Amino acid sequence: MDLQSIEMRNLEVQDYQELKKSMKSAYLDMDEDYWDANSIKRLIRLFPEGQICVTVNDQVVGCALAIIVDYSKFGDNHTYKNITGDSTFKTHTDKGDVLYGIDIFIHPKYRGLRLARRLYDARKALCEKLNLKSIIAGGRIPNYQKFQHELTPKEYIDKVKYKEIYDPTLSFQLANDFHVRKILRNYLPEDSRSKGFATLIEWNNVYYEEVSSVINNKTVVRLGLVQWQMRPYSNISELMKHAEYFVDAVSDYQSDFVLFPELFNAPLMADYNHMDAAKAMRELAKYTQPIIDEFTKLAVSYNVNIIAGSMPTLFEDSLYNVSYLFRRNGSMEEIYKIHPTPSEISSWGMRGGDEVKVFETDAGKIGILICYDVEFPELSRILASQDMQILFVPFLTDTQNGYNRVKFCAQARAVENECYVAIAGCVGNLPNVNNMELSYAQSAVFTPSDFGFPTNCIQSEATPNAEMIVIADVDLSTLGELHEYGSVQNLKDRRTDLYNITFNGKKI
């Protein structure tokens, strides 16, 4: 074979006759089911960048055809006919988020030269250039016909994945960093060798940045943690003056977030020390709304997102431990503690919430778990399934044993969910407040464990039991690279064929 020159370029209308020859040779098993000239012209007119060919000695010997789709309109149960608009390509939209591969082939004479790999790499480069979320395609499994009577499609795919069976299409796709999202039925009914089955394959663009209406979307995010000294306050104004001091200090470092500890406002309970603990906590809950009002103003005026630890909140006569997110655009959201500790229940009558959610911010997707909640790995895994990047954990612990439970579980959450975890707690003593006498903390920011992160998985940490702030930068783009190219990939490698998590009846 004389290989004088190999070139990658965009397909042109005048290439059709050469392209047709390669298609016919590549699809001998598909009953001459190849693209007509009008279809190729239409694709080139709609999306010229997406139609890529490879030439050998100026002869077209292979091609990759693609469109851009708004994938949310189709979901994972589509057919080839659906996704291509019955080959009209009306489904193509420049405002879509997925590069959808509708065909890729190499003339049999030129296979073995890694030309298909070049086409795949060109698609990946285009996906990154256009800032699309991923490449998705329906993949044939042509060797399945040999195993249809002894293996289910899922068993066949597993054996291909573990290199126990070779499939000319799927084996190549897996070797090129694609993964199988699911098995499709009747995706391409005329594909007799695949018996109508197909793999829904995906390659994720780790450099994808979600287009957002939020200003200043960024990848390097600065966190400010407040290790709060428990001390007496004569009134709410005095407490908020102290809180503003820390917000001011953290914002001076251009931080994107400031995290306060759990029940940081507990010193205000001193006036109710003559009551039993449950009544005193309900009196403290009366301060929550005025504090909310003040933090809303502070977030805007100091241009920082504030996670205001947690505060007791009454809802329909029931008492909850609630954390509040105050965005610097003036909006606010809340999350209830799911698991009150045994002492919170017995002493104060706290109830648990029933919602776990990720919050969108101008500096990434965040989750909030209050103290004890971080000791339940299912909750953070639910948040990770919603693409959480930073987990904030306001806590309040009285002993070093209690602190270590929070610390070690928070570190585990960072590793297993491939995210950053920031914890902030209270220090010092409140001898004049029942059930709040002692506090122990060492606030910190924890990281995953892999190249690109500190070897001890600690980005920054406070001095134990001293009032102070911790400032730490975290790089969200490094998380994206970890998800795809990490030494291990905890999120990807879960055996969901054996186990899963359900939340309110829905599988996660």
C-alpha positions as CSV (number, residue, x, y, z in Angstrom):
1,M,0.0,0.0,0.0
2,D,1.5,3.3,-1.1
3,L,0.9,5.9,1.7
4,Q,2.2,9.2,0.4
5,S,0.0,11.4,2.5
6,I,-2.7,11.2,5.1
7,E,-4.9,14.3,5.8
8,M,-7.7,15.2,8.1
9,R,-10.1,17.8,6.9
10,N,-13.8,18.8,6.8
11,L,-15.9,17.0,4.3
12,E,-16.9,18.8,1.1
13,V,-19.9,18.3,-1.2
14,Q,-17.6,17.4,-4.1
15,D,-16.2,14.4,-2.0
16,Y,-19.4,12.5,-2.3
17,Q,-18.6,10.0,-5.1
18,E,-15.3,8.9,-3.3
19,L,-17.2,8.9,0.0
20,K,-19.9,6.6,-1.4
21,K,-17.3,4.1,-2.5
22,S,-15.9,3.9,1.1
23,M,-19.3,3.7,2.6
24,K,-20.4,0.8,0.4
25,S,-17.2,-1.1,1.2
26,A,-17.5,-0.4,4.9
27,Y,-21.2,-1.4,5.2
28,L,-21.4,-4.6,3.1
29,D,-23.4,-6.2,6.0
30,M,-26.0,-3.4,6.0
31,D,-27.7,-4.1,2.7
32,E,-26.2,-1.1,1.0
33,D,-27.7,1.2,3.6
34,Y,-25.5,4.3,3.0
35,W,-26.0,8.0,2.8
36,D,-27.3,9.6,-0.4
37,A,-25.8,12.8,-1.8
38,N,-28.7,15.0,-0.6
39,S,-28.2,13.9,3.0
40,I,-24.5,14.6,2.9
41,K,-25.2,18.0,1.3
42,R,-27.7,18.8,4.0
43,L,-25.3,17.8,6.8
44,I,-22.5,20.0,5.4
45,R,-24.9,22.9,5.0
46,L,-26.2,22.6,8.6
47,F,-23.0,21.8,10.4
48,P,-19.8,21.9,8.2
49,E,-17.4,21.6,11.2
50,G,-19.0,18.4,12.3
51,Q,-18.4,16.4,9.1
52,I,-14.8,15.2,9.1
53,C,-13.1,13.0,6.6
54,V,-9.7,11.4,6.4
55,T,-7.9,11.1,3.0
56,V,-5.1,8.8,1.9
57,N,-3.2,10.1,-1.2
58,D,-6.1,12.6,-1.6
59,Q,-8.7,9.9,-1.7
60,V,-11.5,9.9,0.9
61,V,-11.2,6.6,2.8
62,G,-13.2,7.4,6.0
63,C,-15.5,9.8,7.6
64,A,-17.1,10.9,10.9
65,L,-20.5,12.6,10.7
66,A,-22.1,14.4,13.6
67,I,-24.8,16.9,14.7
68,I,-25.4,19.0,17.8
69,V,-28.5,18.2,19.8
70,D,-30.2,19.4,22.9
71,Y,-29.9,16.1,24.6
72,S,-32.6,16.8,27.3
73,K,-35.2,16.6,24.5
74,F,-34.3,13.0,23.7
75,G,-32.9,11.3,26.8
76,D,-31.3,7.9,26.9
77,N,-34.2,5.9,25.3
78,H,-34.1,7.4,21.8
79,T,-33.7,5.6,18.5
80,Y,-31.5,6.5,15.6
81,K,-34.6,7.6,13.7
82,N,-35.6,10.0,16.6
83,I,-32.2,11.5,17.1
84,T,-31.6,12.3,13.4
85,G,-35.2,13.5,12.7
86,D,-35.6,10.5,10.4
87,S,-32.4,11.5,8.6
88,T,-33.6,15.0,8.0
89,F,-31.2,16.4,10.7
90,K,-33.9,18.8,11.9
91,T,-32.8,17.9,15.4
92,H,-29.5,19.7,14.9
93,T,-29.3,22.9,16.9
94,D,-26.3,25.3,17.5
95,K,-27.8,25.8,21.0
96,G,-27.5,22.1,22.0
97,D,-25.1,20.7,24.5
98,V,-24.1,17.3,23.0
99,L,-22.1,16.4,19.9
100,Y,-24.0,13.4,18.6
101,G,-22.1,11.0,16.4
102,I,-24.4,9.7,13.6
103,D,-21.8,7.7,11.7
104,I,-18.1,6.8,11.5
105,F,-16.4,4.4,9.1
106,I,-13.2,3.5,7.4
107,H,-12.8,1.7,4.1
108,P,-11.8,-1.9,4.9
109,K,-8.6,-1.6,2.8
110,Y,-7.3,1.1,5.2
111,R,-8.2,-0.4,8.5
112,G,-5.3,-1.1,10.9
113,L,-3.7,2.3,10.2
114,R,-5.4,4.0,13.3
115,L,-7.3,6.3,11.0
116,A,-10.5,5.8,13.0
117,R,-8.6,7.0,16.1
118,R,-7.7,10.2,14.3
119,L,-11.4,10.7,13.5
120,Y,-12.3,10.2,17.2
121,D,-9.6,12.6,18.3
122,A,-10.8,15.2,15.8
123,R,-14.4,14.8,17.3
124,K,-13.1,15.2,20.8
125,A,-11.2,18.4,19.8
126,L,-14.3,19.8,18.2
127,C,-16.4,19.0,21.3
128,E,-13.9,20.9,23.4
129,K,-13.7,23.8,21.0
130,L,-17.5,24.2,20.9
131,N,-17.7,23.8,24.7
132,L,-20.1,20.9,24.4
133,K,-20.8,18.7,27.4
134,S,-20.0,15.3,25.8
135,I,-20.0,13.2,22.7
136,I,-22.8,10.6,22.6
137,A,-23.6,8.0,20.0
138,G,-25.4,4.7,19.5
139,G,-22.7,2.1,18.9
140,R,-23.1,-1.2,17.0
141,I,-22.1,-4.5,18.6
142,P,-21.6,-6.5,15.3
143,N,-20.1,-9.6,16.9
144,Y,-23.1,-10.1,19.1
145,Q,-24.7,-12.3,16.5
146,K,-22.2,-15.0,17.4
147,F,-23.2,-15.0,21.1
148,Q,-26.9,-14.1,21.0
149,H,-28.0,-17.5,22.2
150,E,-25.6,-17.8,25.1
151,L,-25.2,-14.2,26.3
152,T,-27.6,-11.3,27.0
153,P,-26.5,-7.9,25.5
154,K,-25.4,-6.8,29.0
155,E,-23.3,-10.0,29.5
156,Y,-21.8,-9.5,26.1
157,I,-20.8,-5.9,26.8
158,D,-19.3,-6.9,30.2
159,K,-17.1,-9.5,28.5
160,V,-16.0,-7.0,25.8
161,K,-15.2,-4.5,28.6
162,Y,-13.0,-7.1,30.3
163,K,-11.4,-8.2,27.0
164,E,-12.8,-11.7,27.2
165,I,-14.6,-11.0,23.8
166,Y,-13.4,-8.8,21.0
167,D,-16.0,-6.6,19.2
168,P,-14.6,-4.5,16.4
169,T,-16.7,-1.5,17.2
170,L,-17.2,-1.6,21.0
171,S,-13.7,-2.7,21.8
172,F,-12.4,0.3,19.8
173,Q,-14.8,2.7,21.5
174,L,-13.8,1.6,25.0
175,A,-10.2,1.9,24.1
176,N,-10.8,5.6,23.1
177,D,-12.2,6.6,26.6
178,F,-15.9,6.1,25.8
179,H,-18.1,4.5,28.4
180,V,-21.4,2.7,28.0
181,R,-24.3,4.6,29.5
182,K,-26.9,1.9,28.8
183,I,-28.1,-0.7,26.3
184,L,-30.6,0.5,23.6
185,R,-33.3,-1.8,22.1
186,N,-34.4,-1.3,18.4
187,Y,-32.0,1.6,18.0
188,L,-31.1,0.5,14.5
189,P,-33.5,-2.4,13.7
190,E,-31.9,-3.1,10.3
191,D,-28.6,-3.9,12.0
192,S,-28.9,-7.7,11.9
193,R,-25.4,-8.4,13.2
194,S,-26.2,-6.4,16.4
195,K,-29.7,-8.0,16.6
196,G,-31.2,-4.5,16.9
197,F,-29.3,-3.7,20.1
198,A,-26.8,-0.9,20.5
199,T,-24.7,0.6,23.2
200,L,-25.3,4.2,24.2
201,I,-21.7,5.4,24.5
202,E,-20.4,8.7,25.9
203,W,-17.2,10.6,26.1
204,N,-17.2,13.5,28.6
205,N,-15.6,16.8,27.9
206,V,-13.7,17.5,31.2
207,Y,-13.2,21.1,30.0
208,Y,-16.9,21.8,29.6
209,E,-18.0,25.0,31.3
210,E,-21.8,25.3,31.7
211,V,-23.2,28.4,30.1
212,S,-24.8,30.2,33.0
213,S,-26.6,33.4,33.5
214,V,-24.6,33.8,36.7
215,I,-21.8,36.4,36.4
216,N,-18.2,35.5,37.2
217,N,-18.4,31.7,36.8
218,K,-14.9,30.6,37.7
219,T,-12.8,27.5,38.2
220,V,-10.4,28.6,41.0
221,V,-12.6,29.3,44.1
222,R,-11.5,30.8,47.3
223,L,-13.0,29.6,50.6
224,G,-13.1,31.4,53.9
225,L,-13.8,29.3,57.0
226,V,-14.7,31.0,60.4
227,Q,-13.5,29.1,63.5
228,W,-15.9,30.8,65.8
229,Q,-15.2,31.5,69.5
230,M,-18.2,30.9,71.7
231,R,-18.5,33.9,74.0
232,P,-21.3,35.8,75.8
233,Y,-23.3,38.4,73.8
234,S,-25.7,40.8,75.5
235,N,-27.9,41.0,72.4
236,I,-28.3,40.1,68.7
237,S,-26.7,43.3,67.5
238,E,-23.5,42.4,69.3
239,L,-23.5,38.9,67.8
240,M,-24.0,40.2,64.3
241,K,-21.3,42.9,64.8
242,H,-18.9,40.0,65.5
243,A,-20.2,38.0,62.5
244,E,-19.8,41.1,60.2
245,Y,-16.2,41.4,61.4
246,F,-15.4,37.9,60.0
247,V,-17.4,38.5,56.8
248,D,-15.4,41.7,56.3
249,A,-12.1,40.0,57.0
250,V,-12.8,37.1,54.6
251,S,-14.1,39.3,51.8
252,D,-10.8,41.4,52.1
253,Y,-9.2,38.3,50.7
254,Q,-11.7,38.2,47.8
255,S,-13.2,35.0,49.0
256,D,-16.1,33.4,47.1
257,F,-17.6,31.7,50.2
258,V,-17.5,32.2,53.9
259,L,-18.6,29.3,56.2
260,F,-19.8,29.7,59.7
261,P,-20.2,26.8,62.2
262,E,-23.3,25.0,63.3
263,L,-25.4,26.8,66.0
264,F,-22.9,29.7,66.1
265,N,-25.6,31.8,67.7
266,A,-26.0,29.5,70.7
267,P,-24.5,32.1,73.1
268,L,-27.8,34.0,72.9
269,M,-29.4,31.2,74.8
270,A,-27.8,32.5,78.0
271,D,-30.9,34.7,78.7
272,Y,-33.0,31.5,78.8
273,N,-30.8,29.3,80.9
274,H,-33.6,29.2,83.6
275,M,-35.8,27.3,81.2
276,D,-35.5,23.7,80.3
277,A,-33.3,23.0,77.3
278,A,-36.1,22.4,74.8
279,K,-37.9,25.7,75.6
280,A,-34.6,27.6,75.6
281,M,-33.8,26.3,72.1
282,R,-37.2,27.4,70.9
283,E,-36.6,30.9,72.3
284,L,-33.3,30.9,70.4
285,A,-35.2,30.1,67.2
286,K,-36.9,33.5,67.5
287,Y,-33.6,35.2,66.6
288,T,-33.2,33.2,63.3
289,Q,-35.3,35.5,61.1
290,P,-33.5,38.7,62.2
291,I,-30.2,37.0,61.6
292,I,-31.3,35.9,58.2
293,D,-32.2,39.5,57.3
294,E,-28.8,40.7,58.4
295,F,-26.8,38.0,56.5
296,T,-28.8,38.7,53.4
297,K,-27.5,42.3,53.5
298,L,-23.9,41.2,54.4
299,A,-23.7,38.8,51.4
300,V,-24.6,41.6,49.0
301,S,-22.6,44.4,50.6
302,Y,-19.4,42.4,51.0
303,N,-19.8,40.5,47.7
304,V,-19.4,37.0,49.2
305,N,-21.6,33.9,49.4
306,I,-22.3,33.1,53.0
307,I,-23.1,29.7,54.5
308,A,-24.5,30.8,57.8
309,G,-23.7,27.7,59.7
310,S,-27.0,26.5,61.1
311,M,-29.7,27.9,63.4
312,P,-32.7,26.5,65.1
313,T,-35.9,27.1,63.1
314,L,-39.5,26.6,63.9
315,F,-41.8,25.3,61.2
316,E,-45.4,24.4,62.0
317,D,-44.5,24.2,65.7
318,S,-41.7,21.6,65.0
319,L,-38.1,22.5,65.6
320,Y,-35.4,21.9,63.0
321,N,-31.7,22.6,62.6
322,V,-31.3,24.6,59.4
323,S,-28.4,25.9,57.4
324,Y,-28.8,28.9,55.1
325,L,-27.0,29.9,51.9
326,F,-27.0,33.6,51.2
327,R,-25.8,34.3,47.7
328,R,-24.1,37.6,46.9
329,N,-26.8,38.3,44.4
330,G,-29.3,38.6,47.2
331,S,-31.0,35.2,46.9
332,M,-31.2,32.8,49.8
333,E,-31.8,29.0,50.2
334,E,-32.0,26.7,53.1
335,I,-31.3,23.0,53.9
336,Y,-32.5,21.1,56.9
337,K,-30.3,18.8,59.0
338,I,-31.4,15.2,58.1
339,H,-30.1,13.4,61.1
340,P,-30.4,15.2,64.5
341,T,-28.0,13.6,67.0
342,P,-29.6,11.6,69.8
343,S,-28.9,14.5,72.2
344,E,-30.5,17.0,69.9
345,I,-33.6,14.9,69.9
346,S,-33.7,14.1,73.7
347,S,-32.6,17.6,74.9
348,W,-34.3,19.9,72.3
349,G,-36.8,17.8,70.4
350,M,-35.2,18.4,67.0
351,R,-36.8,16.8,64.0
352,G,-34.9,15.8,60.8
353,G,-35.5,17.2,57.3
354,D,-36.3,15.2,54.2
355,E,-34.5,16.9,51.3
356,V,-30.9,16.7,49.9
357,K,-30.0,19.1,47.1
358,V,-27.2,20.8,45.3
359,F,-27.1,24.6,45.1
360,E,-26.0,26.4,42.0
361,T,-23.7,29.4,42.8
362,D,-21.5,31.7,40.8
363,A,-18.5,29.7,42.0
364,G,-19.6,26.1,41.5
365,K,-22.2,23.6,42.6
366,I,-22.2,23.1,46.3
367,G,-23.8,20.9,48.9
368,I,-24.4,21.5,52.6
369,L,-24.5,18.8,55.3
370,I,-24.8,19.8,58.9
371,C,-22.4,18.1,61.3
372,Y,-23.7,14.6,62.0
373,D,-25.1,14.3,58.4
374,V,-21.6,14.0,57.0
375,E,-21.2,10.7,58.9
376,F,-23.8,9.2,56.6
377,P,-22.1,8.5,53.2
378,E,-25.3,8.0,51.3
379,L,-26.2,11.7,51.6
380,S,-23.0,13.0,50.0
381,R,-23.2,10.3,47.3
382,I,-26.7,11.7,46.4
383,L,-25.1,15.2,46.2
384,A,-22.3,13.8,44.1
385,S,-24.8,12.3,41.7
386,Q,-26.0,15.9,41.2
387,D,-22.5,17.1,40.2
388,M,-21.6,18.7,43.6
389,Q,-18.1,20.2,43.5
390,I,-17.7,21.6,47.1
391,L,-19.3,20.1,50.2
392,F,-19.7,22.6,53.2
393,V,-20.0,21.1,56.7
394,P,-20.8,23.4,59.5
395,F,-20.3,21.5,62.8
396,L,-20.4,21.8,66.6
397,T,-18.6,19.2,68.6
398,D,-17.8,19.2,72.3
399,T,-15.0,16.6,72.5
400,Q,-12.1,15.6,70.4
401,N,-13.8,12.2,69.8
402,G,-16.8,14.0,68.3
403,Y,-14.6,16.2,66.2
404,N,-12.7,13.2,64.9
405,R,-15.9,11.6,63.7
406,V,-16.7,14.7,61.7
407,K,-13.2,15.1,60.4
408,F,-12.5,11.5,59.3
409,C,-15.9,11.2,57.7
410,A,-15.5,14.5,55.9
411,Q,-12.1,13.3,54.5
412,A,-13.7,10.1,53.4
413,R,-16.5,12.0,51.6
414,A,-13.8,14.0,49.7
415,V,-12.1,10.9,48.5
416,E,-15.1,8.8,47.6
417,N,-17.1,11.6,45.9
418,E,-14.1,13.3,44.2
419,C,-15.0,16.7,45.7
420,Y,-13.7,19.3,48.1
421,V,-15.0,19.3,51.6
422,A,-14.9,22.4,53.9
423,I,-15.7,22.0,57.6
424,A,-16.0,24.9,60.2
425,G,-16.7,24.6,63.9
426,C,-17.0,26.4,67.1
427,V,-14.3,26.6,69.8
428,G,-14.3,27.7,73.5
429,N,-16.7,27.4,76.4
430,L,-20.1,28.7,77.4
431,P,-20.4,27.8,81.1
432,N,-23.6,29.9,81.4
433,V,-25.5,28.0,78.7
434,N,-26.8,24.5,79.4
435,N,-25.8,21.8,76.9
436,M,-23.3,24.2,75.3
437,E,-20.5,24.2,77.9
438,L,-17.6,22.9,75.7
439,S,-16.6,23.2,72.0
440,Y,-13.7,21.7,70.2
441,A,-12.8,22.3,66.5
442,Q,-10.0,22.3,63.9
443,S,-11.6,23.7,60.8
444,A,-10.2,22.6,57.5
445,V,-10.5,22.1,53.7
446,F,-10.1,18.5,52.5
447,T,-9.3,17.3,49.0
448,P,-9.5,14.0,47.0
449,S,-6.4,11.8,47.1
450,D,-4.6,11.7,43.8
451,F,-2.0,13.6,41.8
452,G,-2.8,17.3,41.6
453,F,-3.9,17.4,45.3
454,P,-1.9,17.5,48.6
455,T,-0.5,14.1,49.6
456,N,-2.2,14.4,53.0
457,C,-5.5,15.5,51.4
458,I,-5.6,18.7,53.4
459,Q,-5.7,21.9,51.5
460,S,-5.6,24.1,54.6
461,E,-6.5,23.8,58.3
462,A,-6.8,25.9,61.4
463,T,-5.0,25.7,64.7
464,P,-7.0,23.5,67.0
465,N,-9.3,25.4,69.4
466,A,-8.2,28.9,68.5
467,E,-10.5,31.6,67.0
468,M,-9.3,32.3,63.5
469,I,-10.1,32.2,59.8
470,V,-8.9,29.7,57.2
471,I,-8.4,30.9,53.6
472,A,-8.0,28.2,50.9
473,D,-8.1,28.1,47.1
474,V,-9.6,25.1,45.4
475,D,-9.5,24.4,41.6
476,L,-12.7,23.0,40.3
477,S,-11.1,22.1,36.9
478,T,-8.8,19.7,38.6
479,L,-11.9,17.8,39.8
480,G,-13.0,17.4,36.2
481,E,-9.7,15.9,35.2
482,L,-9.8,13.6,38.3
483,H,-13.3,12.3,37.3
484,E,-12.0,11.2,33.9
485,Y,-8.3,10.5,34.3
486,G,-7.7,9.8,38.0
487,S,-5.6,6.9,39.2
488,V,-8.9,5.4,40.4
489,Q,-12.4,6.7,39.6
490,N,-14.7,6.1,42.5
491,L,-17.8,7.6,41.0
492,K,-17.4,5.8,37.6
493,D,-16.4,2.4,39.0
494,R,-19.4,1.9,41.3
495,R,-21.0,-1.5,40.7
496,T,-24.5,-0.2,40.2
497,D,-25.4,-3.7,38.8
498,L,-25.0,-4.9,42.4
499,Y,-26.1,-2.0,44.5
500,N,-27.6,1.5,44.4
501,I,-29.0,4.3,46.6
502,T,-32.7,5.3,46.6
503,F,-33.9,8.5,48.0
504,N,-37.7,9.0,48.4
505,G,-38.2,6.0,46.2
506,K,-36.0,7.2,43.4
507,K,-32.8,5.5,42.4
508,I,-29.7,7.7,42.5
